[in-house]
């Protein structure tokens, strides 16, 4: 029995990336057919990537590998500058996208005191429902394993290639919410930015999760009321374009030291690893 257990664990370890992707998609898409019965229901289970990561980590490496995976959720002790960046960039980019839409004829956004509480509540909820479960999988599990044999930029783009079609149930269910082409550019850019944050903070998932949740929440706040109009597409292209510019900037400046590489145990190589943003 012990031999069979070791043989099964060895097989899982050799095929952990493929096994992870199959489980992540299977869990996330399992309720998609139910949308036919209830069009108002969500077509995607958001905790699929996180649950798949937990299962495969345990199957491939046992308790030790599972602890290594979950330990990343407690790597919150990083320079405060990274947390400031994780809130300021997700605020600024969708805000500029809304400004571009206003210049194209959309109404200006009117702020009320209650809006701050609304956005804060949205970020808190998104951290739990989306951020933790997605990032534990995409960045906590998949990215470092890809980086074992590839550079960080290639690994980030490979994550984007599986992260984009993972959203397919939502894209089909509500095609007007996320215009496909700018959304694809946005996902590619965000994958590079999140990989950079993850690597430069020595695998701090709290920073990555906060960035992801804040970006989703501020995008919803600034752009939601524009959906269905021509200005919505302007806003989305601006969002995607600014994200792409940021991704290029952190990749080429200051050279290869910017997008450093993390190994599977959280060790970072690269001279700027763990340094606060300037």
C-alpha positions as CSV (number, residue, x, y, z in Angstrom):
1,X,0.0,0.0,0.0
2,X,2.9,2.4,0.8
3,X,4.4,1.7,-2.5
4,X,1.2,2.4,-4.3
5,X,0.8,5.6,-2.3
6,X,4.4,6.7,-3.3
7,X,3.7,5.7,-6.9
8,X,0.5,7.8,-7.0
9,X,2.3,10.8,-5.4
10,X,5.1,10.5,-7.9
11,X,2.7,10.5,-10.8
12,X,0.9,13.5,-9.4
13,X,4.2,15.4,-8.9
14,X,5.2,14.7,-12.5
15,X,1.9,15.9,-13.9
16,X,1.0,18.5,-11.3
17,X,0.5,21.4,-13.7
18,X,-1.8,19.5,-16.0
19,X,-3.6,18.0,-13.1
20,X,-4.0,21.4,-11.5
21,X,-5.4,23.0,-14.7
22,X,-7.9,20.2,-15.3
23,X,-9.2,20.4,-11.7
24,X,-9.3,24.2,-11.7
25,X,-11.4,24.3,-14.9
26,X,-13.6,21.4,-13.8
27,X,-14.5,22.8,-10.5
28,X,-14.9,26.4,-11.8
29,X,-17.1,25.4,-14.7
30,X,-19.2,22.7,-13.0
31,X,-22.2,25.0,-12.5
32,X,-22.1,26.5,-16.0
33,X,-25.0,24.3,-17.2
34,X,-27.2,25.5,-14.4
35,X,-27.3,28.9,-16.0
36,X,-29.6,27.4,-18.6
37,X,-32.1,26.8,-15.8
38,X,-31.4,30.1,-14.0
39,X,-30.0,32.8,-16.3
40,X,-29.5,35.1,-13.3
41,X,-27.1,32.7,-11.5
42,X,-23.3,32.9,-11.7
43,X,-21.8,30.7,-14.4
44,X,-18.4,30.4,-12.6
45,X,-17.3,29.0,-9.3
46,X,-14.5,31.4,-8.2
47,X,-12.8,29.1,-5.7
48,X,-11.9,26.5,-8.4
49,X,-8.2,27.6,-8.8
50,X,-7.6,27.7,-5.0
51,X,-9.3,24.4,-4.3
52,X,-7.4,22.7,-7.2
53,X,-4.1,24.1,-5.9
54,X,-4.8,22.7,-2.4
55,X,-5.7,19.3,-3.7
56,X,-2.8,18.9,-6.2
57,X,-0.3,20.3,-3.7
58,X,-1.4,17.6,-1.2
59,X,-1.5,14.8,-3.8
60,X,1.9,15.7,-5.3
61,X,3.8,16.6,-2.1
62,X,1.7,15.6,0.9
63,X,1.3,17.7,4.0
64,X,4.7,19.5,3.6
65,X,3.8,20.8,0.1
66,X,0.4,21.9,1.2
67,X,1.8,23.8,4.1
68,X,4.3,25.5,1.8
69,X,1.4,26.6,-0.4
70,X,-0.8,27.9,2.3
71,X,2.1,29.6,4.1
72,X,2.2,32.2,1.3
73,X,-1.1,33.6,2.6
74,X,0.7,34.7,5.8
75,X,3.5,36.5,4.0
76,X,2.1,39.9,4.9
77,X,5.2,41.4,6.5
78,X,6.5,43.4,3.5
79,X,7.4,47.0,3.1
80,X,4.3,49.2,3.3
81,X,5.1,50.7,-0.1
82,X,3.9,47.5,-1.7
83,X,0.5,47.8,0.0
84,X,0.3,51.4,-1.1
85,X,1.0,50.4,-4.7
86,X,-1.6,47.6,-4.4
87,X,-4.3,50.2,-3.7
88,X,-3.1,53.3,-5.6
89,X,-2.5,51.7,-9.0
90,X,-5.9,49.9,-9.1
91,X,-7.5,53.2,-8.2
92,X,-5.6,55.3,-10.8
93,X,-5.9,53.1,-13.9
94,X,-9.7,52.6,-13.8
95,X,-10.0,56.3,-12.8
96,X,-8.1,57.4,-15.9
97,X,-10.2,55.0,-18.0
98,X,-13.3,56.7,-16.7
99,X,-11.7,60.1,-17.5
100,X,-11.1,58.9,-21.1
101,X,-14.8,57.9,-21.3
102,X,-15.8,61.3,-20.1
103,X,-13.7,62.9,-22.7
104,X,-15.5,60.7,-25.3
105,X,-18.9,62.0,-24.0
106,X,-19.7,59.9,-20.9
107,X,-21.1,61.7,-17.8
108,X,-18.7,62.7,-15.2
109,X,-18.6,60.5,-12.0
110,X,-20.2,62.2,-9.0
111,X,-18.6,61.2,-5.7
112,X,-20.7,60.8,-2.5
113,X,-19.4,60.0,1.0
114,X,-21.1,56.7,0.9
115,X,-19.1,55.7,-2.2
116,X,-15.9,55.2,-0.1
117,X,-17.7,52.7,2.1
118,X,-19.1,51.0,-0.9
119,X,-15.8,50.5,-2.6
120,X,-14.1,49.4,0.7
121,X,-16.9,46.9,1.2
122,X,-16.5,45.7,-2.3
123,X,-12.7,45.2,-1.9
124,X,-13.2,43.3,1.4
125,X,-15.8,40.9,-0.2
126,X,-13.7,40.5,-3.4
127,X,-10.6,39.6,-1.3
128,X,-12.5,36.7,0.2
129,X,-14.6,35.5,-2.8
130,X,-12.2,36.2,-5.7
131,X,-8.8,37.2,-4.5
132,X,-7.8,34.5,-2.1
133,X,-9.2,31.6,-4.1
134,X,-7.9,32.8,-7.5
135,X,-4.5,34.0,-6.4
136,X,-3.7,30.9,-4.2
137,X,-4.0,29.0,-7.5
138,X,-2.8,31.2,-10.3
139,X,0.1,33.0,-8.5
140,X,0.6,30.8,-5.4
141,X,0.6,27.4,-7.2
142,X,0.9,27.7,-10.9
143,X,3.3,30.7,-11.4
144,X,6.2,29.4,-9.2
145,X,6.1,26.0,-10.8
146,X,6.3,27.5,-14.3
147,X,9.2,29.6,-13.2
148,X,11.2,26.6,-12.2
149,X,12.1,26.1,-15.9
150,X,11.1,29.4,-17.5
151,X,11.9,33.1,-16.9
152,X,9.3,35.1,-15.0
153,X,8.0,37.0,-18.0
154,X,7.3,33.8,-20.0
155,X,5.7,32.2,-17.0
156,X,3.5,35.2,-16.4
157,X,2.3,35.2,-20.0
158,X,1.6,31.4,-19.8
159,X,-0.5,32.0,-16.7
160,X,-2.4,34.6,-18.7
161,X,-3.0,32.1,-21.5
162,X,-4.9,29.8,-19.1
163,X,-6.4,32.5,-16.9
164,X,-8.2,34.2,-19.9
165,X,-10.2,31.2,-21.1
166,X,-11.0,30.3,-17.5
167,X,-13.4,33.4,-17.7
168,X,-15.2,31.9,-20.7
169,X,-18.5,31.2,-18.8
170,X,-18.7,34.8,-17.8
171,X,-17.8,36.1,-21.2
172,X,-20.5,34.0,-22.9
173,X,-23.1,34.7,-20.2
174,X,-22.6,38.5,-20.3
175,X,-20.5,39.4,-23.4
176,X,-21.2,43.1,-22.9
177,X,-19.6,43.3,-19.5
178,X,-16.0,42.5,-20.7
179,X,-15.3,43.3,-24.3
180,X,-13.2,40.3,-25.5
181,X,-10.2,41.9,-27.2
182,X,-9.4,44.6,-24.6
183,X,-10.2,42.2,-21.8
184,X,-7.6,39.8,-23.3
185,X,-5.0,42.6,-23.3
186,X,-6.0,43.5,-19.8
187,X,-5.6,39.9,-18.5
188,X,-2.1,39.6,-20.2
189,X,-1.0,42.9,-18.6
190,X,-2.4,42.1,-15.2
191,X,-0.8,38.7,-15.2
192,X,2.6,40.3,-15.7
193,X,2.0,43.0,-13.1
194,X,0.8,40.4,-10.5
195,X,3.8,38.2,-11.2
196,X,6.1,41.2,-10.6
197,X,4.4,41.9,-7.3
198,X,4.5,38.3,-6.3
199,X,8.2,37.9,-7.1
200,X,9.4,41.3,-5.7
201,X,7.6,40.7,-2.4
202,X,9.1,37.2,-2.0
203,X,5.8,35.4,-2.7
204,X,3.5,37.6,-0.6
205,X,0.0,36.6,-1.6
206,X,-1.7,39.2,0.6
207,X,-0.2,42.0,-1.6
208,X,-1.2,40.2,-4.8
209,X,-4.7,39.5,-3.4
210,X,-5.2,43.1,-2.4
211,X,-4.1,44.4,-5.8
212,X,-6.4,41.9,-7.6
213,X,-9.4,42.7,-5.4
214,X,-8.8,46.5,-5.6
215,X,-8.5,46.4,-9.4
216,X,-11.7,44.5,-9.7
217,X,-13.6,46.8,-7.3
218,X,-12.4,50.1,-8.7
219,X,-13.0,49.0,-12.2
220,X,-16.6,48.0,-11.3
221,X,-17.1,51.4,-9.5
222,X,-15.7,53.6,-12.3
223,X,-17.0,51.7,-15.3
224,X,-20.2,49.8,-14.4
225,X,-22.7,52.6,-15.2
226,X,-21.2,53.0,-18.7
227,X,-21.9,49.4,-19.8
228,X,-23.9,49.3,-23.0
229,X,-22.7,52.6,-24.4
230,X,-19.9,53.5,-26.9
231,X,-17.9,55.1,-24.1
232,X,-17.7,51.8,-22.3
233,X,-15.5,50.4,-25.1
234,X,-13.3,53.6,-24.9
235,X,-12.9,53.0,-21.2
236,X,-12.0,49.4,-21.6
237,X,-9.4,50.1,-24.3
238,X,-7.9,52.7,-22.0
239,X,-7.9,50.3,-19.1
240,X,-6.2,47.7,-21.3
241,X,-3.7,50.1,-22.8
242,X,-2.6,51.6,-19.5
243,X,-2.2,48.1,-18.0
244,X,-0.1,47.1,-21.0
245,X,2.1,50.2,-20.6
246,X,2.6,49.3,-16.9
247,X,3.5,45.7,-17.8
248,X,6.0,46.8,-20.4
249,X,7.5,49.4,-18.0
250,X,8.1,46.9,-15.2
251,X,9.5,44.4,-17.6
252,X,12.1,46.7,-19.3
253,X,13.0,49.0,-16.5
254,X,15.4,48.6,-14.8
255,X,16.1,45.6,-17.0
256,X,15.9,41.9,-16.1
257,X,16.2,42.7,-12.4
258,X,12.6,44.1,-12.4
259,X,10.7,40.9,-13.1
260,X,12.7,38.6,-10.8
261,X,12.0,34.9,-10.3
262,X,10.7,33.0,-7.3
263,X,11.3,29.4,-6.8
264,X,8.6,27.0,-5.5
265,X,9.7,27.5,-1.9
266,X,9.4,31.2,-2.0
267,X,13.1,32.0,-2.4
268,X,13.7,34.9,-4.8
269,X,16.6,35.6,-7.2
270,X,17.3,39.0,-8.4
271,X,18.9,42.1,-6.9
272,X,15.7,44.1,-6.4
273,X,13.7,41.3,-4.7
274,X,11.9,42.4,-1.7
275,X,12.8,46.1,-2.1
276,X,10.0,48.7,-1.8
277,X,8.8,50.5,-4.9
278,X,10.5,53.7,-5.6
